[in-house]
Amino acid sequence: MQDQCYVTPTTQPASADEINDARMATLAIWGMGCRNCGTRAQNALLALEGVVSAAVDWERGLAYVDYV
């Protein structure tokens, strides 16, 4: 991992109603080579409308997304 590769993770505040109504999806993601790649993918998912939460496992190439 290189210093210029660092990315700051973002957060997505969710209301209690969104959390209660959320469904979960597991997505396959290819091409992530480091933890920062996973953070970039997570930030991109959190920027999508309807996404309540997202967690990315860069080593396994999986994203876990709660959405409404």
C-alpha positions as CSV (number, residue, x, y, z in Angstrom):
1,M,0.0,0.0,0.0
2,Q,1.4,3.3,-1.0
3,D,1.0,6.6,0.9
4,Q,-0.6,8.4,-2.1
5,C,-3.2,5.6,-2.2
6,Y,-4.8,6.5,1.2
7,V,-8.5,7.4,1.1
8,T,-10.7,8.6,4.0
9,P,-13.7,6.4,4.7
10,T,-17.1,8.2,4.7
11,T,-20.1,7.4,6.9
12,Q,-23.7,7.3,6.1
13,P,-26.1,8.3,8.9
14,A,-29.3,6.2,8.7
15,S,-32.6,6.7,10.5
16,A,-34.3,4.0,12.6
17,D,-36.9,3.6,9.9
18,E,-34.3,3.0,7.2
19,I,-32.5,0.5,9.3
20,N,-35.8,-1.4,10.1
21,D,-36.9,-1.4,6.4
22,A,-33.4,-2.3,5.0
23,R,-32.7,-5.4,3.0
24,M,-29.2,-6.9,2.6
25,A,-27.3,-7.8,-0.6
26,T,-23.9,-9.4,-1.0
27,L,-22.0,-8.2,-4.1
28,A,-18.9,-9.5,-5.7
29,I,-16.2,-6.9,-6.5
30,W,-13.1,-7.6,-8.6
31,G,-9.8,-5.7,-8.8
32,M,-9.3,-4.5,-5.3
33,G,-5.6,-4.8,-4.4
34,C,-5.5,-3.2,-0.9
35,R,-7.6,-1.9,2.0
36,N,-7.8,1.5,0.4
37,C,-9.4,0.0,-2.7
38,G,-12.1,-1.5,-0.4
39,T,-12.6,1.9,1.2
40,R,-13.1,3.5,-2.2
41,A,-15.6,0.9,-3.1
42,Q,-17.4,1.3,0.2
43,N,-17.5,5.1,-0.2
44,A,-18.9,4.7,-3.7
45,L,-21.7,2.4,-2.4
46,L,-22.5,4.8,0.4
47,A,-22.9,7.6,-2.1
48,L,-25.8,5.7,-3.9
49,E,-29.3,6.7,-3.2
50,G,-31.1,4.2,-0.9
51,V,-27.9,2.6,0.6
52,V,-28.2,2.6,4.3
53,S,-24.8,0.9,5.1
54,A,-22.0,-0.8,3.3
55,A,-19.0,-2.9,4.3
56,V,-16.4,-4.2,1.9
57,D,-14.1,-7.1,2.5
58,W,-11.3,-6.3,-0.1
59,E,-9.5,-9.6,0.5
60,R,-12.5,-11.7,-0.4
61,G,-13.8,-9.3,-3.0
62,L,-17.2,-9.0,-1.3
63,A,-19.4,-6.1,-0.3
64,Y,-22.3,-6.3,2.1
65,V,-24.9,-3.6,1.5
66,D,-28.0,-2.7,3.4
67,Y,-30.5,-0.7,1.2
68,V,-34.1,0.5,1.1
